[in-house]
């Protein structure tokens, strides 16, 4: 009698040892170059072409503690995305650190700004320190919220504010990937920030995000060496304890990724730049043993790079959310900045 077989894909996945995993016989810098080239290939980065950003400031307004700019850029031909930047008062003169903020699966980047738009937004904001830009400004950083493809104003679906499934599947049909598109958009925003605003400190560009925004943060930082600090939250975990054992959104998946990298391997592409991985101990989408396993691989790669103190793991006491009070002190320590919240006490 023949029994029904297990899903063949799970059998094949279980046989993988990532082909691009670093081994001691390799030159580390050469491995990084090769790894970035392979990651770029997997993400379909060759499909994106730089174009005139057609930078357009929609408004500039003064608020209690910051100046807010809203602008749009053309990331690739005929594709425009909105960006909101908050500049703390006093930071439009000189050079100042900036943190770009990527919201996860939510109704859009207004969550990062602490501005509820849809039913349920208030709880989303309050229930997990997801108002990234609000906290960043309080800490003394210029804060930039970027709308990601498939979310909010870039959703492509008037009836569903989190419509990233269909666009991710269509991207695969054309050899692209949603993660590649999101990384490309962040890199183009960095181009514009450096070209258009002379108060941005190019040595202190940071990127953070939670959940799907954390995943996009991690991939982008692997590719773009201008980013000095990478802070993904609720996102970095071995495949066997996250996206291969529980249903996740389609935009988390990249064809052939497990053949070449696990997430811990990818962390080595970020070294020697700063890396803060944030997770919640009870996160049921990214299980703690997988987070620990992934971080152990990355930690060894940072040691090989000669900067073991440039990476850290922040563990929150709850689940799938950001932990601002635990994470921001680590940001200041790594970046050599001072919390304006602490100064004001």
C-alpha positions as CSV (number, residue, x, y, z in Angstrom):
1,X,0.0,0.0,0.0
2,X,1.4,3.4,-1.0
3,X,1.1,6.2,1.5
4,X,0.4,9.8,0.6
5,X,3.7,11.6,0.3
6,X,4.6,14.7,2.2
7,X,4.8,18.0,0.2
8,X,7.9,17.6,-2.0
9,X,8.9,21.2,-1.5
10,X,9.4,20.7,2.2
11,X,11.6,17.7,1.5
12,X,13.7,19.7,-0.9
13,X,14.0,22.6,1.5
14,X,15.2,20.3,4.3
15,X,18.1,19.2,2.1
16,X,19.5,22.7,1.6
17,X,22.8,24.0,3.0
18,X,23.1,27.6,1.7
19,X,25.5,27.6,-1.2
20,X,26.7,31.2,-0.4
21,X,27.4,30.5,3.3
22,X,30.8,31.9,4.4
23,X,33.5,29.3,5.2
24,X,36.9,30.0,6.9
25,X,38.9,29.4,3.7
26,X,37.2,32.5,2.1
27,X,38.4,36.1,2.0
28,X,35.7,37.9,3.9
29,X,35.5,41.0,1.7
30,X,35.5,38.9,-1.4
31,X,32.7,36.8,0.0
32,X,30.7,40.0,0.8
33,X,31.0,41.2,-2.8
34,X,29.9,37.8,-4.2
35,X,27.1,37.6,-1.7
36,X,25.7,41.0,-2.6
37,X,25.9,40.2,-6.3
38,X,24.0,37.0,-5.8
39,X,21.4,38.7,-3.6
40,X,20.9,41.4,-6.2
41,X,20.4,38.7,-8.8
42,X,17.8,36.9,-6.7
43,X,15.9,40.1,-6.0
44,X,15.9,41.0,-9.7
45,X,17.7,44.3,-9.1
46,X,18.9,44.4,-12.7
47,X,15.3,45.1,-13.7
48,X,15.3,48.6,-12.1
49,X,16.8,51.6,-13.9
50,X,17.6,55.0,-12.4
51,X,15.6,57.9,-13.8
52,X,15.0,61.5,-13.0
53,X,13.4,61.5,-9.5
54,X,11.2,64.5,-10.4
55,X,11.5,65.5,-6.8
56,X,8.4,67.5,-5.8
57,X,7.7,69.1,-2.4
58,X,4.0,69.0,-1.8
59,X,4.1,71.0,1.4
60,X,6.4,72.2,4.2
61,X,4.7,73.1,7.5
62,X,6.0,74.0,10.9
63,X,4.8,71.9,13.9
64,X,5.4,72.2,17.6
65,X,8.8,70.5,17.7
66,X,9.6,69.8,14.1
67,X,9.2,70.9,10.5
68,X,7.3,68.4,8.3
69,X,8.0,68.0,4.6
70,X,5.9,65.8,2.3
71,X,7.4,65.1,-1.1
72,X,7.1,62.6,-3.9
73,X,9.8,61.0,-6.0
74,X,9.9,59.0,-9.2
75,X,11.6,55.8,-8.2
76,X,11.5,54.2,-11.6
77,X,9.9,55.4,-14.8
78,X,6.2,56.3,-14.2
79,X,6.3,55.0,-10.6
80,X,6.0,57.7,-7.9
81,X,6.0,57.2,-4.1
82,X,5.2,59.6,-1.2
83,X,7.6,60.4,1.5
84,X,7.1,62.4,4.8
85,X,10.1,63.8,6.6
86,X,10.1,65.4,10.0
87,X,13.1,67.6,10.9
88,X,13.4,68.5,14.6
89,X,13.7,72.2,15.2
90,X,17.3,73.2,15.1
91,X,18.3,70.5,12.7
92,X,18.0,72.4,9.5
93,X,21.4,73.9,10.1
94,X,24.5,71.7,10.3
95,X,24.6,67.9,9.7
96,X,22.3,65.6,11.6
97,X,21.5,61.8,11.8
98,X,18.5,60.5,9.9
99,X,16.5,57.4,10.3
100,X,14.3,56.1,7.5
101,X,11.2,54.2,8.8
102,X,9.4,51.3,7.1
103,X,6.0,50.3,8.4
104,X,5.1,46.6,8.3
105,X,1.8,45.0,7.2
106,X,-0.6,47.8,8.1
107,X,-2.8,50.4,6.5
108,X,0.2,52.5,5.5
109,X,3.1,54.8,6.5
110,X,0.8,57.1,8.4
111,X,1.2,54.6,11.3
112,X,4.9,55.6,11.5
113,X,3.8,59.2,11.8
114,X,1.3,58.4,14.6
115,X,-1.6,59.6,12.5
116,X,-4.6,57.2,12.5
117,X,-6.6,57.1,9.2
118,X,-8.5,53.8,9.2
119,X,-10.5,51.9,11.9
120,X,-8.0,50.0,14.1
121,X,-5.1,52.3,13.5
122,X,-5.1,53.8,17.0
123,X,-4.6,50.3,18.5
124,X,-2.0,49.4,15.9
125,X,0.0,52.5,16.9
126,X,-0.3,52.2,20.6
127,X,0.0,48.4,20.7
128,X,3.6,48.1,19.6
129,X,5.6,51.4,19.5
130,X,4.8,51.5,15.8
131,X,4.8,55.3,15.6
132,X,8.5,55.2,14.6
133,X,8.8,58.8,13.4
134,X,7.2,60.3,16.5
135,X,9.8,58.6,18.7
136,X,12.7,59.3,16.4
137,X,12.1,63.0,16.5
138,X,11.9,62.9,20.3
139,X,15.3,61.2,20.3
140,X,16.7,64.0,18.1
141,X,16.8,62.2,14.8
142,X,15.4,63.4,11.5
143,X,12.7,60.9,10.7
144,X,11.6,59.8,7.2
145,X,8.5,57.7,6.6
146,X,8.4,55.9,3.2
147,X,5.3,54.3,1.8
148,X,6.1,50.8,0.7
149,X,4.8,49.1,-2.4
150,X,1.6,47.2,-1.7
151,X,0.7,49.2,1.4
152,X,-1.3,52.4,2.1
153,X,-1.1,55.0,-0.7
154,X,1.0,52.5,-2.8
155,X,-1.5,49.7,-2.4
156,X,-2.9,49.6,-5.9
157,X,-6.3,48.4,-4.5
158,X,-8.9,51.0,-3.4
159,X,-10.8,48.5,-1.3
160,X,-7.9,46.8,0.5
161,X,-5.2,49.0,2.2
162,X,-2.8,46.0,2.6
163,X,-2.9,44.6,-0.9
164,X,0.6,43.3,-1.4
165,X,-0.3,39.7,-2.4
166,X,-1.3,40.2,-6.0
167,X,1.5,42.7,-6.8
168,X,4.1,40.3,-5.3
169,X,2.9,37.4,-7.5
170,X,2.9,39.6,-10.6
171,X,6.4,40.8,-9.8
172,X,7.5,37.1,-9.7
173,X,6.1,36.6,-13.2
174,X,8.4,39.3,-14.5
175,X,11.5,38.3,-12.7
176,X,11.2,41.0,-10.1
177,X,10.4,40.8,-6.4
178,X,8.5,43.0,-4.0
179,X,11.5,43.1,-1.6
180,X,13.7,44.2,-4.5
181,X,11.3,46.9,-5.4
182,X,11.1,48.1,-1.8
183,X,14.8,48.1,-1.4
184,X,15.2,50.1,-4.7
185,X,12.7,52.7,-3.4
186,X,14.6,53.2,-0.2
187,X,17.9,53.6,-2.1
188,X,16.3,56.2,-4.4
189,X,14.9,58.1,-1.3
190,X,18.5,58.1,0.1
191,X,19.7,59.6,-3.2
192,X,17.1,62.4,-3.0
193,X,17.8,63.1,0.7
194,X,21.5,63.6,0.0
195,X,20.9,65.6,-3.2
196,X,18.2,67.9,-1.9
197,X,18.8,68.5,1.8
198,X,22.1,69.8,3.0
199,X,21.4,69.0,6.7
200,X,21.5,65.2,6.3
201,X,24.6,63.6,7.8
202,X,25.7,61.1,5.1
203,X,27.7,59.2,7.7
204,X,24.7,58.7,9.9
205,X,22.0,57.3,7.7
206,X,19.9,54.7,9.6
207,X,17.1,52.4,8.5
208,X,14.5,50.7,10.6
209,X,11.3,48.7,10.2
210,X,9.0,46.2,11.9
211,X,7.6,43.0,10.5
212,X,7.4,43.4,6.7
213,X,9.2,46.7,7.1
214,X,11.9,44.9,9.1
215,X,12.4,42.4,6.3
216,X,12.7,45.2,3.7
217,X,15.1,47.0,6.1
218,X,17.3,44.0,6.3
219,X,17.5,43.3,2.6
220,X,18.1,46.9,1.8
221,X,21.0,47.2,4.2
222,X,22.6,44.1,2.8
223,X,22.7,45.9,-0.6
224,X,23.3,49.6,0.2
225,X,26.6,50.4,2.1
226,X,25.6,54.0,2.7
227,X,23.3,52.9,5.5
228,X,25.3,53.1,8.7
229,X,22.8,51.4,11.0
230,X,20.3,48.7,10.3
231,X,17.5,48.0,12.8
232,X,15.0,45.3,11.6
233,X,12.4,44.2,14.1
234,X,10.1,41.1,14.1
235,X,11.7,39.9,10.9
236,X,15.1,38.3,11.2
237,X,14.9,34.5,11.8
238,X,16.0,31.3,10.2
239,X,13.7,30.2,7.5
240,X,12.9,26.9,9.3
241,X,11.4,28.9,12.2
242,X,9.6,31.5,10.3
243,X,8.4,31.6,6.6
244,X,8.7,27.9,5.9
245,X,6.6,26.7,8.9
246,X,3.8,29.3,9.1
247,X,1.9,31.2,6.5
248,X,3.4,34.6,5.9
249,X,2.6,37.3,3.4
250,X,3.8,36.7,-0.2
251,X,6.1,39.7,-0.1
252,X,8.4,37.8,2.3
253,X,9.3,35.2,-0.3
254,X,12.1,35.4,-2.9
255,X,12.5,32.6,-5.4
256,X,15.6,30.4,-4.7
257,X,16.6,32.4,-1.6
258,X,17.0,29.4,0.7
259,X,19.3,27.7,-1.9
260,X,21.9,30.4,-1.3
261,X,21.3,32.1,2.0
262,X,19.6,31.8,5.4
263,X,18.9,35.1,7.1
264,X,21.9,34.7,9.4
265,X,24.2,34.5,6.4
266,X,22.8,37.7,5.0
267,X,23.8,39.6,8.2
268,X,27.4,39.3,7.1
269,X,26.8,41.6,4.2
270,X,25.9,44.4,6.6
271,X,29.2,44.2,8.6
272,X,31.1,46.2,9.6
273,X,28.2,48.6,9.7
274,X,25.9,48.6,12.8
275,X,23.2,46.1,13.2
276,X,20.5,45.9,15.9
277,X,18.1,42.9,15.6
278,X,14.9,43.4,17.6
279,X,12.4,40.7,18.4
280,X,9.8,39.7,20.9
281,X,10.3,36.5,22.9
282,X,6.7,35.3,22.3
283,X,6.6,36.2,18.6
284,X,4.7,33.2,16.9
285,X,5.6,34.3,13.4
286,X,9.4,34.4,14.0
287,X,10.1,31.9,16.8
288,X,12.8,32.7,19.3
289,X,15.0,29.6,18.6
290,X,15.2,30.6,15.0
291,X,16.1,34.2,15.9
292,X,18.8,32.9,18.2
293,X,20.1,30.5,15.5
294,X,20.2,33.2,12.9
295,X,21.8,35.8,15.2
296,X,24.5,33.3,16.2
297,X,25.6,33.0,12.5
298,X,25.6,36.8,12.1
299,X,27.5,37.3,15.3
300,X,30.3,35.0,14.1
301,X,30.5,36.9,10.8
302,X,30.8,40.2,12.7
303,X,33.6,38.7,14.7
304,X,35.3,37.6,11.5
305,X,34.9,41.2,10.2
306,X,36.7,42.4,13.4
307,X,33.7,44.4,14.8
308,X,31.9,42.1,17.3
309,X,30.6,45.2,19.1
310,X,28.8,46.5,16.0
311,X,25.9,44.0,16.3
312,X,23.4,43.4,19.0
313,X,20.2,41.5,19.7
314,X,17.4,43.3,21.6
315,X,14.8,40.9,23.1
316,X,11.4,42.3,24.1
317,X,9.1,40.6,26.7
318,X,6.1,40.3,24.4
319,X,5.3,39.3,20.8
320,X,5.3,40.7,17.2
321,X,6.0,44.4,17.8
322,X,8.7,47.0,18.1
323,X,10.4,47.8,21.5
324,X,11.4,51.5,21.4
325,X,12.5,51.8,25.1
326,X,14.9,48.9,24.7
327,X,16.2,49.7,21.2
328,X,16.8,53.4,21.2
329,X,19.5,53.4,23.9
330,X,21.4,50.8,21.7
331,X,21.0,53.1,18.7
332,X,22.6,56.0,20.5
333,X,25.4,53.9,21.9
334,X,26.3,52.5,18.4
335,X,25.9,55.8,16.6
336,X,27.6,58.0,19.2
337,X,24.5,60.2,19.5
338,X,22.6,61.5,22.5
339,X,18.9,61.0,23.3
340,X,17.1,64.4,23.4
341,X,14.5,62.8,25.6
342,X,17.1,62.1,28.2
343,X,18.6,65.6,27.9
344,X,15.2,67.2,28.5
345,X,14.6,65.3,31.7
